Amino acid sequence: MADYNVEQIPAGWDEAARFYDQHVASFTAKFARDAMDLVGVSPGARVIDVAAGSGALAIGAAQRGATVLATDFSRGMVELLHDKARALGLDNLAVRVMDGQALEVADATFERAFSVLGLMFFPDRQKGFAELSRVLVPGGKAAVVTWSKPDKMRVLGAFQNALWRALPDLALPLRPPPWLPLTEPEAFKKEMREGGFSHVRVHTVAHVLVFDDPRTAFEWVTGATPALNAMIGTLEESDLASLRQAFVEDVCEAQGSGPFGFEAEAHIAVGRR
Ligand SMILES: C[S@@+](CC[C@H](N)C(=O)[O-])C[C@H]1O[C@@H](n2cnc3c(N)ncnc32)[C@H](O)[C@@H]1O
């Protein structure tokens, strides 16, 4: 069973950081661009990226000329992002280890605040929204990205189907992810308003993940987050092989010989302090 509590242990993300950066961040960067386009990021704007990971948004914002502070509670992610920023010569991008529920930043510091597929993991999302609002100047804007319902994340759906088929005993107790409430746009809006935002709107966007080989898609879905990573780590080698085979068979049956595409839908809530 996927244990989502492991996603609040920074070490899990430290371990996932390199894989995440190499295989996942270029995809999440598409949603980060959507978020930036919705609220605008102009040269010189002061921007905070909360739960920044390896910098899908922070790097894009710095490349648009903003002065960016990227924060994450995983030291592994933060160090990796620091190295990437140096390699790209982005001296307008600073990084700091911080819990997004307790930002060590003065009130009213930034014009734009973002959290892309990050705040959704916080056990206390209200604190997460309130902190984003607190660090914004009055009139400043935030955008928060979360995945849509699990069935709108096709690669996860294919993984779950394979799990049910290959290892039904393991599949049955799958728990809903903790961010499920945010998949309802009205609930997402309400949480953001309660966190101190006005003019809140939720936009729905989708991008397609493309793989040449379904085995790579399997590695992607199982390596992308600590919860599935940990679950996979508990499997016997033979069970893992059956699960991979079921996934590959299902995907080939549905999509033929490839390339293999999986749509992923996300909601982006934008609001003004
Ligand atoms: C799915 S990744 C998203 C990373 C990046 N924003 C992106 O879009 O690629 C989730 C990130 O949230 C971070 N995270 C989870 N809980 C956190 C918390 N309480 N405070 C700060 N960061 C957190 C993790 O360390 C991880 O880097």
The ligand as a MOL file (V3000), in Angstrom:
LIG
                    3D

  0  0  0     0  0            999 V3000
M  V30 BEGIN CTAB
M  V30 COUNTS 27 29 0 0 0
M  V30 BEGIN ATOM
M  V30 1 C 6.4850 16.7520 -6.6210 0
M  V30 2 S 7.8340 17.7090 -6.0190 0 CHG=1
M  V30 3 C 7.5350 19.2470 -6.8560 0
M  V30 4 C 8.8130 20.0050 -7.0660 0
M  V30 5 C 8.7190 21.2110 -8.0080 0
M  V30 6 N 7.8780 22.2530 -7.4600 0
M  V30 7 C 8.2600 20.7960 -9.3640 0
M  V30 8 O 7.1740 21.2340 -9.7710 0
M  V30 9 O 8.9540 20.0340 -10.0230 0 CHG=-1
M  V30 10 C 7.3090 18.0670 -4.3690 0
M  V30 11 C 8.3250 18.8790 -3.5770 0
M  V30 12 O 7.6940 19.2960 -2.3680 0
M  V30 13 C 8.6700 19.3080 -1.3590 0
M  V30 14 N 7.9530 19.3140 -0.0660 0
M  V30 15 C 7.0590 18.4010 0.3790 0
M  V30 16 N 6.6210 18.7610 1.6060 0
M  V30 17 C 7.2250 19.9430 1.9160 0
M  V30 18 C 7.1650 20.8250 3.0270 0
M  V30 19 N 6.3860 20.5610 4.0870 0
M  V30 20 N 7.9030 21.9620 2.9950 0
M  V30 21 C 8.7020 22.2430 1.9290 0
M  V30 22 N 8.8200 21.4360 0.8600 0
M  V30 23 C 8.0800 20.3080 0.8460 0
M  V30 24 C 9.4870 18.0610 -1.6330 0
M  V30 25 O 10.7460 18.0820 -1.0040 0
M  V30 26 C 9.5660 18.0920 -3.1580 0
M  V30 27 O 10.7250 18.7730 -3.5860 0
M  V30 END ATOM
M  V30 BEGIN BOND
M  V30 1 1 1 2
M  V30 2 1 2 3
M  V30 3 1 2 10
M  V30 4 1 3 4
M  V30 5 1 4 5
M  V30 6 1 5 6
M  V30 7 1 5 7
M  V30 8 2 7 8
M  V30 9 1 7 9
M  V30 10 1 10 11
M  V30 11 1 11 12
M  V30 12 1 11 26
M  V30 13 1 12 13
M  V30 14 1 13 14
M  V30 15 1 13 24
M  V30 16 1 14 15
M  V30 17 1 14 23
M  V30 18 2 15 16
M  V30 19 1 16 17
M  V30 20 1 17 18
M  V30 21 2 17 23
M  V30 22 1 18 19
M  V30 23 2 18 20
M  V30 24 1 20 21
M  V30 25 2 21 22
M  V30 26 1 22 23
M  V30 27 1 24 25
M  V30 28 1 24 26
M  V30 29 1 26 27
M  V30 END BOND
M  V30 END CTAB
M  END
